[in-house]
Amino acid sequence: MINKTKIGFSTKCIHVGNDIDKETGAIRRPITMANSYRLPEDSSELNWSDPNQLIYTRTTSANQIYLQEKLASLEGGEDCVVLSSGVSALAGVFFTFLNQDAHIICSNVSYIAVYRLLNEYFPEKYGIETSLVDTSNLDEIKKALRPNTKLIHIETPGNPTTRISDIAEISKIAKSVGALLSVDSTFASPFLQQPLSLGADLVIHSLTKYINGHGDSMGGAVIGKKELIDKIKSQAMVNIGGVISPFNAWLIMRGVVTLNLRMKQHSENGLKVAQFLEEYPSVEFVAYPGLKSHPQHEIAKKQMTMFSGVMSFGLKADVDTHNKFVNSLELIVPAVSIGHDESLIVYTGPNDERNHFYPPEFKNGHLRFSVGLEDAEDIIADLKQAFKKCSL
């Protein structure tokens, strides 16, 4: 009998969590759009909030269980909890493991919802202490440590700076004070980066992005040791209600099948486009971990297999010209999110509330670019024609 823990990544993408449907013989598990499941004959001692038993979809659903099995396998974790969005997964980690007397260290440039949760809401509502630091700088992390530090949370590659934080070294720092290390690995996906194998306690993904990969569903996941994941399931899923819908779980399950193929194409395209932009005279800067000019390029090479498809860049131009450039693109779509099949771009001006944490080159605004699965030559041609329209 084949041991599904020993099979390769590509094979896991296809087979783990999937099986023959016993009722119909379908070779792909169906969507189970039920909010309730038949109870056992004796339910007198049933745990009504058991997140691992099919009772009620707020506690878990069949499609959720299948997806959790697949994602845990891909990250090499003992267990996984899937939630309704990436933010729900992040908030679930913070809610579960931070108490009123806790201190957290977090990447100072991170997803905007994380910034608000840890810089505003949690301190104001619960008195939780937060230190926002450049987690690519190990000395800053060490200086920020306190006796009550319970969690270090890093985003690598970071959004939108693409900063790389050294997971293995930060894990050592966290362990030295008995803190947990959580890693948002959304920009990398499990195919390009394996935080748990580098010493992280929890790895977090917005499933909405690369893991789904088709721009048509939302979800979030946390993977790690079973004892940690059980706490998140109980506290942040069952009793807060951030559960994923069966339909979204099924869509994401479908998307994962091609994750390895898509990430190769995203990464190959990303490197070609980043190299083109870096050489273009009207481009002020390009932040992409695959470029030798990236400040943490060597760390990225150490902990990533390829460099994904997300980059940020700026033009030698004013705000109006940046906006004109974006609106002159024909294949590349002006829209938020990353990891879609189509290329996406968004311009963030100099009024971003996190601007004081950005590297100097970002201060006048930046373009975050999620390079899609189109032919790289067509993406570059679209950039060229937009540059020409803007006289750049």
N, C-alpha and C positions, 0 to 999 in steps of 0.2 A: 504493500500500500504506500502511495506517495505521501511523504511528509510535507505538508503545505508550508511549514516554517523554513524548509530547506530549498524551496524552488526559487528561481530568479525573480528579479523585480518585475520584468515584463509579464511573466507568467502569473505573478501575484495580482497584477493589475486586472487580468482577465478572469482568473479563477477563484480567488479568495472572496468569500461572501456570496458567491453565486452557486446555484445548484439546480438540479432538475425539479420543476414544480410537480409535486406528488399528485396533485389532482388532475392536471391537464397533460403532463408530460412535456410542457414547454421547457426549452433549454435555457431560458432566462427567467429569473424570479419575477413575478408580476408585482404591480403596485397594489398594495392592500390598503384601500381607502376606507378603513374602518376607524372609528374612534373608541370602540369597545371590543373586547374579546370574551369568548365564553369562559365563565369561571369554572374551576374544578368542582367536582361533586361535593366535596367538603371544603367550604370556604371559611369555616369558623375561625381558623387560626391564620388566615391569609394576611400577609403584610401588604396593605393596600397601596403603599408607596414604594414598593419594590421596583427599582428602575431596570431590573434585569428579567422581569417576568411580564408577559403580555397580559395586561389587565385593562389598561386605559391608555390612550395614545399620549396623554400628557406625561405619563411615566415612562413609556417607551412604545415604539411601534416595530412591526416586523421589518419594514424597510430600513428603519434606523439601525436595528441590530445588524443587518447584513452589511451596511455601510461602515459601521463601527469596526466590525471584524476586518474588513478590507484595509481600512486606514491604519489600524493598529499594526497589521502585518507589514504594510509599506514603510512605516516608521520604526519598526522593530520594538514596539511598545507592548506592554502586557495588556493594556486595555485602552479604550477610547470612548469619549462621550461626544456625540454630535448634537449641536444646538442650532438655533434658528438663523444665526448669522455669525460672522466673525466677531463682531462687537459683543454679541451675547456670550461667545466663548471666552473672550478676554475679560469681560465683566464677571463672568462666572468664576474665573481663576482668582480675581482680586477679591470678590465677595467671599469666596470660600476660605481663602488662606490669610486674609488680613483682618485683624481685630482692632479695637479702638486704640490699643497701645502699640500698634505695629508701625514699623518704618519700612518703606519700599524705595529701592533705587531703580530708576527707569531711564531708558534712552531719552535724551532731551528733545530729539526730533523723532517723532513717531506718528503713527496714525492719529488723526485729529481727535477721534473719539477717546483714544487712550490718553492723550494730552489733557483733555477736559476732565475725564474721570479721575485721574490721579493728581492733576494740578488744581482742580476746582472742587468737584463734587465730593470726592472721598474726604479731603481735608475739612471741607465746610460741614458736611453732614456727620462724619464719624470721627473727626479728629485724627485721622491717619496722617502720619508724616511722610512727605514725599521729597526725595532728592532727584532732580532731573540733571543728568550729567551726560557728557559725551562718552558713551560706553565703548567707543573705539580706543579710548585712552584708559588703560588699566589703572594708572595712578589716580585718576579722578574717581574711579570706582572705589579704590582702597581708601581714599580720603573721605568718601561719603559714608563709609560703614559706621554703624552705631550699634550699641549693645542690643537694641530692639529691632535690628534689621531682620525681617522675616522673608523677604522676597527680593530678588534681583530680576528685573524684567528687561530683556533686550529685544530689539527688532533688527534682524540682520538677514539680508541687506535691508537698510533702513529706508523708510518712506518719508520724503521723496529724495533724500540726499544720496541714497545707495551706500551709506557708510556700512562698513563691515566691522562687526565686533567679534573678537576671538572667543568662541564658545568654550573651548577647552580650558583656556586660562581663566576665564570668568567663572567657570564651574569650580575651579580650585579656590578662588576667592570666596565664593558662596559657601562652599563646604567648610572653609576655615572658621566661619562664624555660625554654622548651622542653619543657613538660609537656603531656601529653594531657589533654583534658577529656572525661569520660564523663558522660552524663546519663541517669538513670532517669526515663523519661517515661511510666511505666505509668499514672499517674492521669489523664494527658491523652489518650493514644492519638495516633497519627499524624494523626488528623483535626483535633485541637484545637491541636497544637503540633508544630513541625518543628525540633528542636534542631540538626540538621546545617546547615540554612540559616542558623542564628544563630551558627555558628562552632564547634559541638561536633565532636569527632573521632569519638565513638561514641555511639549512642543505644541504650538497653537497655529492653526490655519484658518484663514477665511476661505472656506470651500467655494465661495462665490467666484473666486479668481481662477488660478491655474488648475486647481484640482477638478473643478467642474469644466472649465475651459470653453464653454459655449455661450456664455452671457445670458443664460435663461433661467437661473435659479439662485437661491441664496442659502447659505449654511455656514456653520463654523464648527471646528473640532478641537479637542484637546486630547493629546495622547501621552501616556506615561505609565507609571506603576499602578497596579490595580487599586491599591489602598488610597492613592491620591485621587484617581478618577472616580472611585466610588463616592468620595466626599463631594466632588463637583456634581455628580449625578443627583445625589440626595439633596444638596443644598441649593444649587443654582439651576437645576433643571426641574425636578419634581416640584419643589416648593416655591419656585419663582415663575416657572412656566415657560422657559425659553426653548421649548421643544421644536424640533424641525418637523415640517409636514411630511407625510409619506411620499407625496408627489415630488417635493424637492429632494428628498433622500434618494428616490429612484432616479431622478435626472442626474444627480451627482454621481451615483453609482455607474450610470451609463458613461458619463464623462471620463471617469477614472480609467476606463479601459484603454484609452489612447494617451494617457498622461506621458509615458516615456517618449512616444513619438513626437508629441506636441512640444515637449520641453526641449528636445534636441533641435527642432526647427526654430522655436522661439530664440534659443540661445545662439544658434548659427546666424540667424537673421540679425539678432541684437548686436553681435560683434561686428558684422559687416556694416550695419547702419552707424554704429558708434564710431567706427574708424572713418567712415565717410564724413560724418559731422565734425570730428576732431580736426580734419584736414581742411574743412571749408572755411574760407577767409572771414565770413560774416558771423561765424559762431564764436561766442565769447568763451564758453567752457562746455565740456561734456563730462558728466559723472556716470561712469559705467564700470563695474568691478572688473570687467574683462580687459580694460585698457591698462597698459603699463603705467600710464600717468595717474591712475587712481591711487589715492594715498594708502589704501589697504589692499592693493592688488595681490601682494604676496600672501596675506592671510586668506583672501578669497580663494587663491589657488590651493591653499592647504586644506580648506574645509568645504569647498564646493567642487563638483565635478565639471560643471559648465557655469555660465554666468547669467543665465536667465535672459529675459527680453525687456527688462525695464531699465530706463535711464532717465536722467534729467539733463537738460541743456539750456543755455541762454544765448540770446542773439546780441550782437553789437547794435542795439536798437532800443527805441523807447517803447512805452507800454502800448501805444496805438499800433506800432509796427508789429509787435508780438501778436496782437489780436488779429491784425490783417493777415499775417502769415498763417495763423491757425485757420482762419476762414477762407484762405486760398487753397487749402489742401482738398484734394478730390477723392482719393482712396482712403486716406487716414481720417478717422472720424473724431471730431471734437466731442469727447464724452469722458465722464469719470469711470473709474474701475480699471483693472488690468487683467491680463490673461485671457482675453477674448480671442476668437479666431481672427477677427479683424483688428488692425492697428488702431489704437486709441491715443488721443493727445489732449492734455488740458493745460491751460496757462494759468498760473497763480501769480498775481501781481505782488508788488513789494509791501502790501498791507496785510499779509498773512500774520496772524497773531503769534505764530512761532518764529517769526523772522529773526528775532534776536539770538536764536539758537543756531541759525543756519550758518554754513561756511560763508566766508566773505563774498564769493562769486555768486551766491544765491540772492544777495541783498536786493537786487533790482528786479526780482521776479525770476521765474524759471518755467520751463515747459517740461512736464512729466510725460514721458513717451513710453507707451506699452506697445512694443513691436509685435505685430501679429504673425500669422502663418502665410501671408502672401509671399510671392517671390520677392526676394530681397531687392532685386533689380527694379521691380515695380515700385516698391516703397521708396527707394532712393530717387527714382524718377519723379515721384510725386513731390518729394521734398525739393528737388531741383526746380520744378516748375513753380512752386510756391515762393521759393527764394527769388526767382526771376520776376514774378508778379510784384514782389515787394521791393524790387531793385536792390536786393541784397547780394 
